[in-house]
Amino acid sequence: ESYSDGQVLGGNGTAVVVASQKFTGNKSLQVSRGANNNGNSDKQLGSWQSVREDAKFRFEFWAMMPADQAPSSGWTTLVGINSLNAAGQNSWQSAVTVSEAALGARDKWVKFTGIASNNGGGRTRAVVWISTRGASGSGTPGYSLYIDDLVITDVTDAKAAQDASDATASAVSGLTARVTDAEGKITAQAQQQTALATKVDNANSRVDNMAKTLSDSQSTQASLNTSLQSQIDAQAAAN
């Protein structure tokens, strides 16, 4: 809001503060891609700042495209950081990609959030970077997108702590799964042992039944022998 209407912030006039569109306050940032553009239409906003090689920045902002815009199919606007090392080697890391699908509708302000991660390589200087991309070459259309309430937060330490916490939670989850699996195997073994004991008990019962049947058979045979002998003795006495 401290910038004046029409003030150019970068991109050779393709990143301009305007009062014609706004989400809150009195102004917003208009980022544009010109017609017949042959490149990515990159813009560097602000001054270069010292950063850590592993720096992570959370970007939050609201974006809107008016209904009168007619960009090429598949257009995207990337918002993130451009980092640089002492040898002059650049890297571009996006935090957010704004697209037709991400906006969902025209004339509608939508909130975007994402994290841009510096990728090392001795890159210890960075600047805010916006790239308005679309079809390239002669006869291709341009477009304008509006960004408001842009907030950039260094979350390097917080992200590292979150990653460590996630790793610990994952390890605990893995350990729990292994313990549960071991308990399942122990239960299965116990069930197998119980089933085996049942089979042994059934076999013993069948042996006992066979022994009882044999004993009953022997007893019946003895009774038959006794009865037969009595009949023989009675016949002999009659003679």
C-alpha positions, 0 to 999 in steps of 0.5 A, spaced: 500 500 500 506 504 500 507 504 493 503 509 488 498 507 483 502 506 476 509 504 480 513 499 476 516 494 481 520 490 475 519 486 469 520 491 464 513 494 466 510 488 467 509 488 474 506 494 476 502 497 482 495 499 480 488 502 484 484 499 478 483 492 482 484 490 489 482 484 494 483 489 500 486 496 501 486 500 495 491 497 490 494 490 488 500 488 483 498 487 476 503 482 473 502 481 465 505 477 459 505 481 453 502 479 446 507 475 441 512 474 447 517 469 446 520 467 453 517 466 460 516 473 462 520 473 468 520 478 473 524 480 479 521 484 485 525 488 490 532 487 492 536 481 492 537 478 499 542 474 503 539 467 504 541 460 507 542 455 502 537 450 505 532 456 506 524 455 505 519 461 504 512 460 505 508 464 500 501 467 501 497 471 497 490 472 493 490 472 486 484 474 480 484 474 473 478 479 470 473 476 465 476 480 459 482 477 459 483 471 454 490 468 455 493 462 451 490 455 453 495 452 458 497 459 461 500 459 468 503 464 473 509 461 477 510 465 484 517 463 488 524 465 488 530 466 484 536 464 487 544 465 485 551 463 487 557 466 487 559 463 480 552 467 477 548 460 477 541 461 477 535 457 480 528 458 480 524 455 485 516 456 485 512 456 491 505 457 487 503 455 480 496 459 478 492 457 473 485 457 470 483 451 473 486 453 480 483 460 479 476 456 478 473 462 475 474 469 473 473 476 477 474 471 483 479 472 488 482 466 490 487 464 496 494 461 494 499 458 499 506 454 498 513 453 500 519 455 495 525 451 497 532 454 495 536 448 492 543 449 495 549 449 490 552 455 494 546 459 492 546 464 498 542 470 495 535 470 492 529 475 490 522 474 489 520 472 482 514 471 478 513 468 471 507 469 467 507 464 462 503 462 456 504 460 448 510 463 445 511 467 438 508 471 433 500 472 434 500 469 441 496 473 446 498 476 453 494 477 459 494 480 466 493 477 473 492 481 479 496 479 486 494 482 493 496 481 500 502 477 498 506 475 505 513 471 505 515 468 511 522 464 512 520 457 515 526 454 514 527 452 521 519 450 522 519 446 516 525 442 519 522 441 525 516 439 522 520 434 517 523 431 523 516 430 527 513 427 521 519 422 520 518 420 528 511 419 527 512 415 521 518 411 525 513 410 530 507 408 526 512 403 522 514 400 529 507 399 531 505 396 525 511 391 526 509 390 533 501 388 531 504 384 525 508 380 530 502 379 535 498 377 529 503 371 528 503 370 535 496 369 535 496 365 529 501 360 532 497 360 539 491 358 534 495 353 531 497 350 537 490 350 540 488 346 534 493 341 534 492 340 542 484 339 540 486 334 534 491 330 539 485 330 544 480 327 539 485 322 537 486 320 544 478 320 545 478 315 539 483 310 542 479 310 548 473 309 545 477 303 541 479 300 547 472 300 550 469 297 544 475 292 545 474 291 552 466 290 551 467 285 545 472 281 550 467 281 555 461 279 550 466 273 548 467 271 555 459 271 556 458 267 550 463 262 552 460 261 559 453 260 556 456 255 551 459 251 557 453 251 561 449 248 555 454 243 554 454 241 561 447 241 561 447 236 555 452 231 559 448 231 565 442 229 561 445 223 558 
